[in-house]
Amino acid sequence: MKRSLVLFCNLFPSTILLVLLTITTSTSAQLVSSENRILFQVQKLLEYPQALQGWNNWTNFCYLPPSPSLTIVCTNGHVTELTIIGNNTSSHQILSSRFSIDSLFTVMTKFSNLKALSLVSLGLWGPLPSKINRFWSLEVLNISSNFIYGEIPPSISTLKSLKSLVLADNLFNGTVPDFKKLTFLQELNLGGNKLGPYFPSLLGQNLVSLILRNNSLRSQIPLQLIKFDKLQTLDISSNVIFGKIPSFLFSLRSLQYLNLAANQLSGNLSAKTACGSALTFVDISHNLLVGKLPSCIGSMISTGKVLYSGNCFSTRRLNDQQHPYSFCKKEVALAVKPPEKTKKENESRVKLSLLLGIIGGAVGIAAILVLLTVFIVRKSNQERSYRHRDRSVADKFYARASPGPNTDTRRVPQTMRLSAVGMPPYCNFTSEEIEDATNNFDSTNLIGEGTQGQLYRGWLRDGAVVLVNCVKIKQKGLPHTINQNLEVLPNLRHRHLMSVLGHCVITHQENPQPTSTVFIVFEHISNVSLRDQLTDWRKRDMLKWPQRMAISIGIARGVQFLHTGVAPGIFGNNLKVENILLDDSLNAKVSRYSIPLPSKNTDQNASNQIGSTNNAEKEDIYQLGVILLEVITGKQIKSSSEIEELKDELEKGSSEAQSVLRSAVDPCLRGTYAYESMRTAVQITINCLSKAASQRPSIEDVLWNLQYSMQVQESWTSSGNLSTKF
């Protein structure tokens, strides 16, 4: 037998080698059967997305060619990398009510050798499960562009091998966990959420990219960043970061990209500020900065690598758009103050109290009684002060009538005057460009008609989608009047408005007077309206109280800009819940607001104009109250009688037991709001809906109360106080 085997091997050596290679290759390329089953379970739990179509029992997952939407990498029969990218972000589509994010991660954590996991734009929703810490060998985690809400679980900080963590463009809120244990972390991207108010705790020895843009951070720039020697990208734009910019930030050894735009940073930059050799882009626009630009930054302006408009710098160039010095000084006083205590400080205070209690016990009963007495007195004073402050918020609207609009004295906070970040320059379009954009006003591009003309969808030559509003006007003295009215259009650019990108005017001579057509080009918001979000039960369930508060504040800021951010103010804006659009980050934008074009009523006397303006302003406040009513109750309002019924129900709830208010608000909000936060929002809503227009608050009062409500909510959330949770 041995001789036969030896003879066979001698005669056919290449055959034996081929068999051995085949066996070896099959062993290393085939997944273990359990992980094969896991992939089929993932396919089912994700509801068979396009990227996972065509799988069957004969699919060799380790040999699937990588594509932009799917990558599977195997090592020794185990999945070590899994990337699935869908397309559910653009349409705001989420997975069905059958989907369970907890079940998905329960299954996926069975990939015991997984090092990289990316689940992007798949419509995932629900709170991120704490069991994510079972990915003990994970180095890359990317679950961006989904609809995952709630707090980031602290257990994620136990993934000690993590190098890249991307949770961007979701609905996360609350405080970011302590990430100092993630010593190997190189990339952290939490942009496009509602995280805050504190800056994350990080160990920056290996951090290369830190992106926290478009969140709710309310803090100063931490001095610990000076130790982040490897940091190349820092983006903390569109938050409420305040205080001075540390001069060391520009000279970090490896920093290439620095974006601090759209915050409340103030003061001047030191003339001795040095820029690092690696720095290639700086955006400090739309803050409250004063003084001169340091020479190292000024030298980069000509290259287009520095953006600094929207501040109060004395350094001015052509089309610089700087505010006067007095503006920034005034707005600094209006900046939101930081929370008094951090969560860690609260925990430390509790520990200190326990220690003092023990020492007091050792000292004697007398000392305990003294401490107890002091505590009771201080607590009583705090409660009286809090109640007095809370009552003053609600009572001040009954004590006085709101004054009429005065564009000279009422000023929008500087951060609310900002153009949308990244918006192109205002453009005076030609008639050919307008015709080209709308395909010569093809009927298929007509969206609708209203009191201010026809609205078309269009495409600019750079591919950008826009909306074109066509308004025909006949009036005496037309050219002069129209030009006066059109002067306001370039100013209608704000992060909470459907902003104007440009316009075009065509005048035709007709007897007995000329006719003009005004084409106003708006940005296109591709997402859903607030009405859509509140009427779809799956989408509504994702809008917890913090998200609804952020949306409400955004609406109020948009209305405030229309009332006081342009001169003269714009009133009578047809505020409806279906006219509030939400972008991909659930950022609220007011659409279909009033454009101040010439009307037939230009011959009214001045007193009538003032009276009309006052009435229009108060009508806007009433309509805003109706929107807030739908946000709080989650109910679609179809008649004025329903408004009164819901208003009475909320009014009764806010003045009686907490359980009564609980029954009046949207059931989807239970467990997500602090009672005082809800009660403050309810009270200002009731005030907005006052039958007497003179008793309705100003838009500044509305915004102040909504921001106060948000601060109460954030303080309650960060303190971990769940005892009053519904």
C-alpha positions in Angstrom: 0.0 0.0 0.0 2.8 2.4 0.9 4.6 1.5 -2.3 1.5 2.3 -4.3 1.0 5.6 -2.6 4.7 6.6 -3.2 4.4 5.6 -6.8 1.2 7.7 -7.2 3.0 10.7 -5.7 6.0 10.3 -7.9 3.9 9.9 -11.1 1.5 12.8 -10.3 3.2 15.4 -8.1 1.4 18.3 -9.6 -2.0 16.7 -9.0 -1.2 16.2 -5.3 -0.1 19.9 -5.0 -3.3 21.1 -6.7 -5.5 19.1 -4.3 -3.6 20.4 -1.2 -3.9 24.0 -2.5 -7.6 23.6 -3.2 -8.2 22.2 0.3 -6.2 25.0 1.9 -7.9 27.8 -0.1 -11.4 26.4 0.6 -10.6 26.3 4.3 -9.4 29.9 4.5 -12.1 31.3 2.1 -15.2 29.8 3.5 -16.9 31.3 6.5 -17.7 29.2 9.5 -21.3 28.1 9.2 -22.5 30.2 12.2 -21.3 33.5 10.6 -22.9 32.5 7.4 -26.2 32.3 9.2 -25.5 35.6 11.0 -25.2 37.4 7.6 -28.6 36.0 6.5 -30.1 37.2 9.8 -28.6 40.7 9.2 -30.1 40.7 5.7 -33.5 40.0 7.2 -33.3 42.4 10.1 -32.3 45.2 7.7 -35.3 44.4 5.7 -33.4 43.3 2.6 -31.7 46.5 1.4 -30.5 46.9 -2.1 -26.9 46.3 -1.2 -27.8 42.8 0.2 -30.0 41.6 -2.7 -29.2 38.3 -4.4 -27.8 36.3 -1.5 -28.6 32.6 -1.4 -27.3 29.4 0.1 -24.5 29.1 -2.5 -23.2 32.7 -1.9 -19.5 32.7 -0.9 -19.5 35.8 1.1 -15.7 36.0 1.4 -15.4 36.2 -2.4 -18.1 38.8 -3.0 -16.4 41.7 -4.9 -16.3 44.9 -2.9 -18.6 47.7 -4.1 -19.5 51.2 -2.9 -22.5 49.8 -1.0 -21.1 46.5 0.3 -17.7 45.2 1.5 -17.1 41.9 3.4 -13.6 41.0 4.4 -12.8 37.6 5.9 -9.8 36.3 7.8 -9.4 32.7 8.8 -13.0 31.9 8.2 -14.3 34.9 10.2 -15.8 38.2 9.1 -13.4 41.0 10.2 -14.9 43.9 8.2 -18.5 44.6 7.2 -19.6 47.7 5.4 -23.2 48.2 4.3 -24.2 51.6 2.8 -27.9 52.3 1.9 -29.7 55.3 0.5 -32.3 56.0 3.1 -31.0 59.4 4.2 -32.1 61.6 1.3 -35.8 60.6 1.6 -35.8 60.5 5.4 -37.0 57.0 5.1 -36.7 54.7 8.2 -37.1 51.0 8.6 -40.5 49.7 9.4 -42.1 49.4 12.9 -41.0 45.8 12.9 -37.3 46.8 13.0 -35.5 46.4 16.3 -32.1 48.0 16.6 -31.6 45.9 19.8 -32.1 42.7 17.8 -29.8 43.9 15.1 -26.9 44.5 17.4 -27.6 41.3 19.4 -27.1 39.4 16.2 -24.1 41.4 14.9 -22.1 41.1 18.2 -21.8 37.4 17.4 -19.1 38.4 14.9 -16.4 37.7 17.4 -13.5 38.8 15.2 -15.1 42.0 13.7 -12.6 44.9 13.5 -14.5 47.3 11.2 -18.3 47.9 11.1 -20.1 50.5 8.9 -23.9 50.7 8.7 -24.5 54.0 6.9 -27.8 55.5 5.5 -29.9 52.4 6.2 -32.8 54.0 8.1 -31.8 52.6 11.4 -33.8 54.0 14.3 -34.1 53.6 18.0 -31.6 54.1 20.9 -28.2 52.6 20.5 -28.0 49.5 22.7 -25.4 49.4 25.5 -24.5 45.9 24.4 -22.4 47.5 21.7 -19.5 47.0 24.1 -19.5 43.3 23.1 -17.5 44.2 19.9 -14.4 43.7 22.0 -12.0 43.8 19.0 -13.7 46.6 17.1 -11.4 49.3 15.6 -13.8 51.1 13.3 -17.4 51.9 14.0 -19.5 54.1 11.5 -23.3 54.2 11.9 -23.7 57.7 10.5 -26.7 59.2 8.5 -29.3 57.1 10.3 -32.1 58.1 12.8 -30.6 56.7 16.0 -31.7 58.8 19.0 -31.2 59.1 22.7 -27.9 59.3 24.5 -24.6 57.7 23.4 -24.3 54.7 25.7 -21.3 55.1 28.1 -20.4 51.4 27.4 -19.0 52.5 24.0 -16.0 53.9 25.9 -15.0 50.4 26.9 -14.0 49.6 23.3 -10.3 50.0 24.0 -9.2 49.1 20.5 -11.4 51.7 18.8 -9.5 54.0 16.3 -12.4 55.5 14.4 -15.9 56.4 15.8 -18.4 58.1 13.4 -21.9 58.7 14.7 -22.6 61.8 12.6 -26.0 62.9 11.3 -28.2 61.0 13.7 -30.5 62.2 16.5 -28.3 61.7 19.5 -28.7 64.1 22.4 -27.4 64.6 25.9 -23.9 64.6 27.2 -21.1 62.8 25.4 -19.6 60.0 27.5 -16.1 60.2 28.8 -13.9 59.0 26.0 -10.5 59.3 27.8 -10.2 55.5 27.9 -10.2 55.3 24.1 -6.4 55.8 24.0 -6.1 54.6 20.3 -8.8 56.9 19.0 -7.7 58.7 15.8 -11.1 59.9 14.4 -14.2 61.1 16.2 -17.1 62.5 14.2 -20.2 63.3 16.2 -21.4 66.1 13.8 -25.1 66.8 13.0 -26.7 65.7 16.3 -28.0 67.5 19.3 -25.2 66.7 21.7 -24.3 69.0 24.5 -23.9 71.1 26.4 -20.4 70.1 27.4 -17.3 69.6 25.3 -16.4 65.9 25.2 -13.6 64.6 27.5 -10.9 63.1 25.2 -7.4 61.9 25.3 -5.8 63.5 22.3 -2.5 61.8 22.1 -3.5 60.0 18.9 -6.5 62.0 17.7 -6.2 63.1 14.0 -9.7 64.3 13.2 -12.3 65.8 15.6 -15.7 66.9 14.1 -18.4 68.2 16.4 -20.2 70.5 14.0 -23.9 71.3 14.2 -24.6 70.2 17.8 -25.7 71.9 21.0 -22.3 72.5 22.7 -22.3 75.4 25.1 -18.8 75.8 26.5 -15.5 77.4 26.0 -12.8 75.8 23.8 -10.9 73.5 26.3 -7.3 74.4 26.9 -6.5 70.7 26.8 -6.5 70.9 23.0 -3.0 72.2 23.3 -1.8 68.6 23.9 -3.4 67.3 20.7 -0.2 67.2 18.7 -1.5 64.9 15.9 -4.8 66.7 15.3 -5.2 67.6 11.6 -8.9 68.5 11.4 -11.0 70.4 14.0 -14.6 71.3 13.2 -16.7 72.7 16.0 -18.8 75.0 13.8 -22.5 75.8 14.3 -22.6 75.3 18.1 -22.8 77.9 20.9 -19.1 77.9 21.7 -18.3 81.1 23.6 -15.3 83.0 25.1 -12.0 83.8 23.5 -10.2 81.7 20.9 -7.0 80.4 22.5 -4.0 81.6 20.4 -2.4 78.1 20.5 -5.2 76.7 18.4 -3.7 78.2 15.2 -0.3 76.9 15.9 -1.0 73.2 16.7 1.8 71.3 15.1 -0.3 69.1 12.8 -3.5 71.1 12.3 -4.5 71.6 8.7 -8.3 72.4 8.8 -9.8 74.6 11.5 -13.6 75.5 11.4 -15.0 77.6 14.3 -17.8 79.3 12.3 -21.3 80.2 13.6 -20.6 80.2 17.3 -20.4 83.0 19.9 -16.7 83.4 20.2 -15.7 86.9 21.2 -12.8 89.2 22.0 -9.8 89.9 19.9 -7.1 87.6 18.5 -3.7 88.2 19.9 -1.4 90.1 17.5 1.3 87.6 18.4 -0.8 84.7 17.2 1.3 82.3 15.2 0.0 79.9 12.5 1.3 76.4 12.2 3.2 75.4 9.1 0.6 72.7 8.3 -2.5 75.1 8.5 -4.2 75.4 5.1 -7.8 76.5 6.0 -9.4 78.6 8.7 -13.1 79.6 9.1 -13.8 82.0 12.0 -16.8 83.6 10.3 -20.1 84.6 12.0 -18.8 85.0 15.6 -18.4 88.1 17.8 -14.7 88.7 17.2 -13.2 92.3 17.3 -9.9 94.0 16.6 -7.5 93.2 13.9 -6.7 89.9 12.2 -3.2 88.6 13.2 -0.7 88.9 10.4 -0.3 85.1 9.9 -4.1 84.8 9.2 -4.3 88.0 7.2 -1.6 86.7 4.8 -3.8 83.7 4.0 -6.9 85.7 3.0 -5.8 86.4 -0.6 -5.6 82.6 -1.2 -9.2 82.1 -0.2 -8.2 79.9 2.7 -9.5 82.1 5.4 -13.2 83.0 6.1 -13.8 85.7 8.6 -17.0 87.7 7.6 -19.8 88.3 10.0 -17.6 89.5 12.9 -16.6 93.0 14.0 -13.1 93.1 12.8 -11.5 96.4 12.0 -9.6 94.7 9.2 -11.9 95.4 6.2 -11.7 94.5 2.6 -14.0 94.6 -0.4 -17.3 92.8 0.3 -16.1 92.0 3.8 -19.4 92.2 5.6 -18.2 93.1 9.0 -20.5 94.4 11.8 -19.7 97.6 13.7 -17.7 97.2 16.9 -20.7 98.1 19.1 -22.8 95.3 17.6 -20.5 92.5 18.9 -20.1 94.1 22.3 -23.9 94.2 22.7 -24.4 90.7 21.5 -21.7 89.3 23.8 -24.0 90.3 26.7 -26.8 88.3 25.2 -24.8 85.1 24.8 -26.1 82.0 26.5 -24.3 81.4 29.8 -22.9 78.0 30.5 -24.5 75.6 32.9 -23.3 76.2 36.4 -22.4 72.6 37.3 -21.2 69.7 35.2 -22.4 66.2 35.8 -19.0 65.3 37.3 -19.1 68.3 39.6 -22.5 67.2 40.8 -21.2 63.7 41.5 -18.2 65.2 43.3 -20.5 67.4 45.4 -22.6 64.3 46.4 -19.4 62.5 47.5 -18.3 65.6 49.4 -21.6 65.8 51.2 -21.3 62.1 52.3 -17.8 62.8 53.6 -19.0 65.8 55.5 -21.8 63.8 56.9 -19.4 61.2 58.3 -17.1 63.9 59.7 -20.1 65.6 61.2 -21.2 62.4 62.8 -17.8 62.0 64.4 -17.8 65.5 65.7 -21.2 65.2 67.3 -24.9 65.6 67.1 -24.7 69.3 67.5 -22.6 69.7 64.3 -25.0 67.6 62.3 -27.9 69.7 63.4 -26.1 72.9 62.4 -25.3 71.5 58.9 -28.8 70.2 58.5 -30.2 73.6 59.5 -28.0 75.4 57.0 -29.0 72.9 54.3 -32.7 73.4 54.9 -32.4 77.2 54.9 -30.4 77.2 51.6 -32.7 74.7 50.0 -35.7 76.8 50.9 -34.2 79.9 49.6 -33.3 78.2 46.3 -36.8 76.8 45.9 -38.4 80.2 46.6 -36.0 81.9 44.1 -36.7 79.2 41.5 -40.4 79.6 41.9 -40.2 83.3 41.7 -38.2 83.1 38.5 -40.5 80.6 37.0 -43.6 82.6 37.9 -42.0 85.8 36.4 -41.5 84.0 33.1 -45.2 83.3 32.8 -46.6 86.4 34.6 -44.7 89.0 32.7 -46.8 88.6 29.7 -50.0 89.3 31.6 -48.5 92.4 33.2 -47.9 94.3 30.0 -48.9 94.5 26.4 -46.2 93.7 23.9 -44.9 96.8 22.1 -45.1 97.3 18.4 -42.2 96.5 16.2 -39.3 98.9 16.2 -36.5 98.0 13.8 -34.1 100.5 15.4 -34.2 99.0 18.9 -35.2 95.4 18.5 -32.2 93.5 17.3 -31.8 89.8 16.5 -28.9 88.1 18.3 -25.9 88.0 16.0 -25.9 84.2 15.6 -29.5 84.5 14.2 -28.4 86.9 11.5 -26.1 84.4 9.9 -26.5 83.2 6.3 -26.6 79.4 6.0 -23.0 78.1 6.2 -21.7 77.1 2.7 -24.4 79.0 0.8 -23.3 80.4 -2.5 -23.0 84.2 -3.0 -26.2 86.1 -3.9 -26.7 86.1 -7.7 -28.5 88.4 -10.1 -29.7 85.8 -12.6 -30.3 86.5 -16.3 -33.6 85.5 -18.0 -31.7 82.9 -20.0 -30.5 81.3 -16.8 -34.0 81.2 -15.3 -35.5 79.7 -18.5 -32.7 77.1 -18.6 -33.2 76.2 -14.9 -36.9 75.6 -15.3 -36.6 74.0 -18.8 -38.5 77.0 -20.2 -41.1 76.8 -17.4 -42.1 73.2 -18.3 -45.4 72.3 -16.7 -43.9 69.2 -15.1 -41.7 71.5 -13.0 -44.7 73.5 -11.7 -45.1 72.8 -8.0 -48.0 75.1 -7.2 -49.6 78.6 -7.3 -50.2 81.0 -4.5 -50.9 84.6 -3.7 -47.3 85.4 -4.7 -47.3 83.7 -8.1 -46.2 80.4 -9.5 -43.5 78.2 -8.0 -41.3 76.0 -10.2 -38.6 73.5 -9.4 -35.4 74.1 -11.3 -31.8 73.1 -11.7 -28.9 75.5 -11.9 -26.0 74.9 -14.3 -23.9 73.6 -11.4 -26.5 70.9 -10.7 -28.0 72.6 -7.6 -31.7 72.1 -7.2 -33.7 75.4 -6.6 -37.2 76.7 -6.4 -38.2 79.6 -8.7 -41.0 81.9 -7.7 -42.5 83.9 -10.6 -44.5 87.0 -9.7 -46.1 89.4 -12.3 -46.6 93.0 -11.2 -48.4 96.0 -12.7 -48.1 99.3 -11.0 -47.4 103.0 -11.6 -43.8 104.1 -11.0 -42.9 100.4 -11.4 -39.1 100.4 -11.9 -38.3 102.6 -8.9 -40.8 100.9 -6.6 -39.6 97.4 -7.5 -36.0 98.2 -7.1 -36.7 99.5 -3.6 -38.5 96.3 -2.6 -35.8 94.1 -4.1 -33.1 95.6 -2.0 -34.2 93.3 0.9 -33.9 90.1 -1.0 -30.1 89.6 -0.6 -30.7 89.8 3.2 -33.2 86.9 3.3 -30.5 84.3 3.9 -30.7 82.5 7.3 -30.2 79.0 8.6 -33.8 78.9 9.7 -35.3 80.3 6.5 -35.8 78.8 3.0 -33.2 81.4 1.9 -33.1 83.5 -1.3 -30.2 82.7 -3.6 -30.9 85.4 -6.2 -33.4 87.0 -8.5 -34.1 88.3 -11.9 -36.5 91.1 -13.2 -37.9 91.3 -16.7 -39.9 94.4 -17.6 -42.3 94.5 -20.6 -43.8 97.7 -22.0 -47.5 97.3 -22.2 -50.2 100.0 -22.6 -51.1 101.9 -20.5 -48.3 100.9 -18.1 -45.3 98.5 -18.0 -45.5 95.0 -16.5 -42.7 93.3 -14.7 -42.0 89.7 -13.8 -39.9 89.1 -10.8 -38.2 85.7 -10.5 -37.0 84.9 -7.0 -34.7 81.9 -6.7 -34.9 80.0 -3.4 -32.8 77.2 -2.0 -34.5 73.8 -2.2 -35.0 71.8 0.9 -35.3 68.1 -0.1 -36.6 66.7 3.1 -40.0 66.6 4.7 -42.2 69.2 6.4 -42.9 69.3 10.1 -46.5 68.3 9.3 -45.2 65.1 7.6 -42.9 64.4 10.5 -45.8 64.7 13.1 -48.4 62.8 11.1 -46.3 59.7 10.3 -46.4 57.7 13.6 -42.9 56.2 13.0 -41.3 59.6 12.3 -43.2 61.3 15.1 -42.0 58.7 17.6 -38.4 59.7 16.8 -39.1 63.3 17.7 -38.7 63.3 21.4 -38.9 66.4 23.5 -35.3 67.7 23.0 -35.7 67.3 19.2 -39.1 69.1 19.2 -37.6 71.9 21.4 -34.7 72.4 19.0 -37.1 72.5 16.0 -39.4 75.0 17.9 -36.4 77.3 18.7 -35.3 77.1 15.1 -38.8 78.2 13.9 -38.8 81.1 16.4 -35.4 82.2 15.3 -36.5 82.2 11.7 -39.6 84.3 12.6 -37.5 86.6 14.7 -35.2 87.2 11.8 -38.1 88.1 9.6 -39.5 90.5 12.2 -36.3 92.2 13.3 -33.4 91.0 11.2 -34.3 93.1 8.1 -35.5 96.6 7.8 -38.4 97.1 7.5 -39.5 93.9 9.2 -41.5 91.3 7.4 -44.8 90.3 8.9 -47.9 88.3 7.9 -45.8 85.3 7.0 -48.5 82.6 6.7 -46.9 80.4 9.4 -48.2 76.9 9.1 -46.9 73.6 10.2 -46.8 72.3 6.6 -44.7 75.4 5.7 -42.0 74.4 8.2 -39.4 72.3 6.3 -36.8 70.0 8.0 -33.5 69.4 6.3 -31.5 66.2 6.7 -30.4 67.2 10.2 -33.9 68.1 11.3 -33.0 71.8 11.1 -36.2 73.9 10.9 -36.6 76.3 7.9 -39.5 78.6 7.5 -40.8 78.6 3.9 -43.5 80.5 2.0 -43.0 83.6 4.1 -44.0 87.0 2.8 -41.8 88.6 0.2 -42.2 92.4 0.3 -43.1 93.1 -3.3 -45.2 96.1 -4.5 -48.9 95.9 -3.7 -52.0 97.9 -4.5 -52.1 99.3 -1.0 -49.1 101.6 -1.3 -51.3 104.7 -1.0 -52.3 103.9 2.6 -51.5 106.6 5.1 -48.8 106.0 7.6 -51.1 105.3 10.6 -52.9 102.6 8.7 -49.5 101.0 7.8 -48.4 101.0 11.4 -51.7 99.5 12.5 -51.5 96.8 9.8 -47.9 96.0 10.8 -48.9 95.5 14.4 -51.8 93.3 13.5 -49.6 91.2 11.1 -46.9 90.8 13.8 -49.4 89.5 16.3 -51.0 87.2 13.7 -47.6 85.7 13.2 -47.3 85.1 16.9 -50.7 83.4 17.0 -49.8 81.2 14.1 -46.5 80.3 15.8 -48.6 79.3 18.8 -50.7 76.9 16.7 -47.5 75.3 15.5 -46.2 74.9 19.0 -49.6 73.4 20.0 -49.2 70.7 17.4 -45.6 70.1 18.4 -46.6 69.6 22.1 -49.8 67.6 21.5 -48.8 65.7 18.3 -52.3 66.3 17.0 -53.2 67.6 13.6 -55.3 70.8 14.0 -57.9 71.4 11.3 -60.2 74.0 12.8 -60.2 77.0 15.2 -62.4 75.1 17.6 -59.7 72.4 17.9 -57.2 75.1 18.8 -59.4 76.4 21.6 -60.0 72.8 22.9 -56.4 71.9 23.0 -55.4 75.2 24.4 -57.9 74.8 27.3 -56.7 71.3 27.9 -53.0 72.5 28.2 -54.0 75.4 30.3 -55.8 73.2 32.7 -52.9 70.7 32.8 -50.3 73.4 33.5 -52.2 74.8 36.5 -53.2 71.4 38.1 -51.4 68.2 38.9 -48.5 66.9 36.7 -50.5 63.9 35.7 -53.1 66.2 34.1 -50.5 67.9 31.9 -49.1 64.4 31.1 -52.4 63.4 29.6 -52.6 66.5 27.4 -49.2 66.1 25.7 -48.2 63.7 22.9 -47.8 60.2 24.4 -44.7 59.8 22.3 -43.0 62.3 24.6 -43.4 60.4 27.8 -40.1 59.7 29.5 -38.2 62.4 27.4 -39.1 65.7 29.1 -38.6 67.5 32.4 -41.9 68.8 33.8 -40.6 72.4 34.2 -39.3 72.4 30.7 -42.7 71.2 29.3 -44.7 73.6 31.6 -42.6 76.6 30.4 -43.2 75.7 26.7 -46.9 75.1 27.4 -47.3 78.5 29.1 -45.7 80.5 26.3 -47.8 78.6 23.8 -51.0 79.6 25.7 -49.8 83.2 25.7 -49.3 83.1 21.9 -52.9 81.9 21.5 -54.4 84.8 23.5 -57.6 86.0 21.8 -56.6 89.6 22.4 -53.7 90.4 20.1 -52.3 93.0 22.5 -51.8 90.2 25.1 -49.7 88.1 22.8 -45.9 88.2 23.5 -43.3 89.5 21.1 -41.2 87.1 19.2 -38.2 87.9 21.5 -40.3 86.8 24.5 -41.3 83.6 22.8 -37.7 82.8 21.9 -36.4 83.6 25.4 -39.0 81.2 27.0 -38.2 78.4 24.5 -34.5 78.7 25.1 -35.1 78.8 28.9 -37.2 75.6 28.5 -34.4 74.0 26.6 -31.8 75.0 29.3 -34.1 73.4 32.0 -34.4 70.3 29.8 -30.6 70.0 29.3 -29.9 70.6 32.9 -32.4 67.9 33.9 -31.0 65.4 31.4 -27.3 66.0 32.3 -28.0 65.7 36.0 -29.3 62.2 35.6 -32.4 63.1 37.7 -35.0 60.5 36.6 -37.3 60.8 39.6 -39.6 63.2 37.9 -39.5 61.4 34.5 -42.8 60.6 32.9 
